[in-house]
Every structure is written in C-alpha cells, then in structure tokens.
Amino acid sequence: MSKLLDVIRDRRSDRHFANKPLEPDTVEALLDAFRWAPSSNNRQPWRVLIASSTEANRIFDDALSAGNKQWAPVAPLKMVIIGVPEEQPEKNGLQNFMLDVGFAMENMMVQGYAMGLTIHAMAGWDYDKICKGFAIPGNAKPVALMAAGYRGRVEELIEEVRAKDLKPRTRKAIGEFTFRDAYGTAFK
Ligand SMILES: Cc1cc2nc3c(=O)[nH]c(=O)nc-3n(C[C@H](O)[C@H](O)[C@H](O)COP(=O)(O)O)c2cc1C
C-alpha cells in the first residue's frame, strides 16, 4: 500500500512539543497544504490567523480550556482556523463551510506529520474570547484552534497529559461504519 496511507494512519495528535521554532518555509508548506484542500465550488471559505506577538499568544492561551492549557501554550505555532459561512451557502440544512474548513485542516495535519511535526486541533476554547481578542468580525466563525510544533519528549509532560499521549490510538473497524445498498446493511 502507498506511503501516503502510512502517513495518514500514523499521524497523531500529540501534546509534546520540542522547544524549537518552526522555520518560515515549514509554516508556508503547512499553509500550502491547507489551501490545496477541496471545497464545494472551490469557494475556499477559510481564513487562518496565526498568533505571533506576545499579546496574541496571551489571548490564545487565555482562551484555552483548562485541559488544553496544560499543554498547548508551549507550542511554537498557534493558529485560529476560521470559516466564513456566507462564502459557502448552507445546503440541505448543512453548514458546508465547516466541511471545507475540516478538509483543509486535515491536509495541514497530514502534511505536518510528514514533515516531523505534530499538529493538534482543539475544540476546547472560549469562543467569545477568541472573537474579541482577535477582532474576528461577526460574519466569520472561528472553527478550531490548532497548536503545532516539532515533536518533543513525552516524558517532559505532566503525568495527566502524558497518559493521554501514551494511550494507544484506536479507530472503529471498517465494518462498523460502512453499509452496502441500504443504511444499516453490513458492507461485508
Ligand atoms: C475538531 C477537533 C477538536 C479537537 N479538540 C481537542 C481538544 O480540545 N483537546 C485535545 O486534547 N484534543 C482535541 N482533539 C484531538 C482528538 O482528541 C484526536 O484527534 C482524537 O483523539 C484522535 O487522535 P489522533 O488525532 O491522535 O488520531 C480534537 C480533534 C479535532 C479533529
């Protein structure tokens, strides 16, 4: 099987980051992978806000949930992933901009893993603090935060977080989510 499948399968959301900044070319490659994601009608309804200054880092860290505050603040690259719903109209009651943004995030995570990074998406953060802190206008929606960096030493994490990173990764078996011909009919 292709090496790409190995990268997809091995990519993981680690929480241990090395104390090493990312080179500008590396950040550029991540953004390049992000922007080449597919989107409905190629509308690309996304924005990426990189927290760079000390103050932006403070805003980012302050908005994190208690659990994420235990590990994400040391990441050298912090991003707010934003979707613009009006650029991708809702269809069948579905917020399609979220789908597009999700594809782009996964592109970035897979590219990052292939370059020796770990990139961790987060849903645990305060929406109002992010909008206010980063002056995000009302027509744009922060969708996820991402913390990225080279992988560090898992031993350096506090015990509670280390346990999460050492937990074996699991997935549903293909037969648990794949149907043939009618919803609920086993594929195999
Ligand atoms: C949209 C999204 C939000 C997530 N939010 C958090 C989070 O707030 N905190 C956290 O520690 N992990 C978070 N994760 C990481 C998931 O827990 C992780 O992807 C999942 O357990 C599968 O592990 P893997 O990415 O190593 O395969 C999030 C992942 C995604 C895709």
The ligand as an SDF file (V2000), in Angstrom:
LIG
                    3D

 31 33  0  0  0  0  0  0  0  0999 V2000
  -12.0710   19.2540   15.6640 C   0  0  0  0  0  0  0  0  0  0  0  0
  -11.1970   18.6130   16.7190 C   0  0  0  0  0  0  0  0  0  0  0  0
  -11.1960   19.1180   18.0040 C   0  0  0  0  0  0  0  0  0  0  0  0
  -10.3590   18.5560   18.9780 C   0  0  0  0  0  0  0  0  0  0  0  0
  -10.3060   19.1420   20.2140 N   0  0  0  0  0  0  0  0  0  0  0  0
   -9.3800   18.7150   21.1130 C   0  0  0  0  0  0  0  0  0  0  0  0
   -9.1820   19.4220   22.3290 C   0  0  0  0  0  0  0  0  0  0  0  0
   -9.8050   20.4460   22.6100 O   0  0  0  0  0  0  0  0  0  0  0  0
   -8.2360   18.9370   23.1820 N   0  0  0  0  0  0  0  0  0  0  0  0
   -7.4850   17.8310   22.9070 C   0  0  0  0  0  0  0  0  0  0  0  0
   -6.6300   17.4640   23.7320 O   0  0  0  0  0  0  0  0  0  0  0  0
   -7.6440   17.1500   21.7480 N   0  0  0  0  0  0  0  0  0  0  0  0
   -8.5660   17.5820   20.8310 C   0  0  0  0  0  0  0  0  0  0  0  0
   -8.6950   16.9410   19.6230 N   0  0  0  0  0  0  0  0  0  0  0  0
   -7.8490   15.7780   19.3090 C   0  0  0  0  0  0  0  0  0  0  0  0
   -8.6580   14.4670   19.2840 C   0  0  0  0  0  0  0  0  0  0  0  0
   -8.9210   14.0760   20.6130 O   0  0  0  0  0  0  0  0  0  0  0  0
   -7.8790   13.4380   18.4980 C   0  0  0  0  0  0  0  0  0  0  0  0
   -7.8190   13.8140   17.1420 O   0  0  0  0  0  0  0  0  0  0  0  0
   -8.5250   12.0560   18.5840 C   0  0  0  0  0  0  0  0  0  0  0  0
   -8.4790   11.5680   19.9050 O   0  0  0  0  0  0  0  0  0  0  0  0
   -7.8520   11.0410   17.6580 C   0  0  0  0  0  0  0  0  0  0  0  0
   -6.4740   11.0020   17.9630 O   0  0  0  0  0  0  0  0  0  0  0  0
   -5.3750   11.2000   16.8220 P   0  0  0  0  0  0  0  0  0  0  0  0
   -5.5920   12.5670   16.2100 O   0  0  0  0  0  0  0  0  0  0  0  0
   -4.0490   11.0730   17.5130 O   0  0  0  0  0  0  0  0  0  0  0  0
   -5.5980   10.1240   15.8100 O   0  0  0  0  0  0  0  0  0  0  0  0
   -9.5400   17.4460   18.6490 C   0  0  0  0  0  0  0  0  0  0  0  0
   -9.5680   16.9370   17.3470 C   0  0  0  0  0  0  0  0  0  0  0  0
  -10.3770   17.5030   16.3890 C   0  0  0  0  0  0  0  0  0  0  0  0
  -10.3540   16.9470   14.9870 C   0  0  0  0  0  0  0  0  0  0  0  0
  1  2  1  0
  2  3  1  0
  2 30  2  0
  3  4  2  0
  4  5  1  0
  4 28  1  0
  5  6  2  0
  6  7  1  0
  6 13  1  0
  7  8  2  0
  7  9  1  0
  9 10  1  0
 10 11  2  0
 10 12  1  0
 12 13  2  0
 13 14  1  0
 14 15  1  0
 14 28  1  0
 15 16  1  0
 16 17  1  0
 16 18  1  0
 18 19  1  0
 18 20  1  0
 20 21  1  0
 20 22  1  0
 22 23  1  0
 23 24  1  0
 24 25  2  0
 24 26  1  0
 24 27  1  0
 28 29  2  0
 29 30  1  0
 30 31  1  0
M  END
$$$$
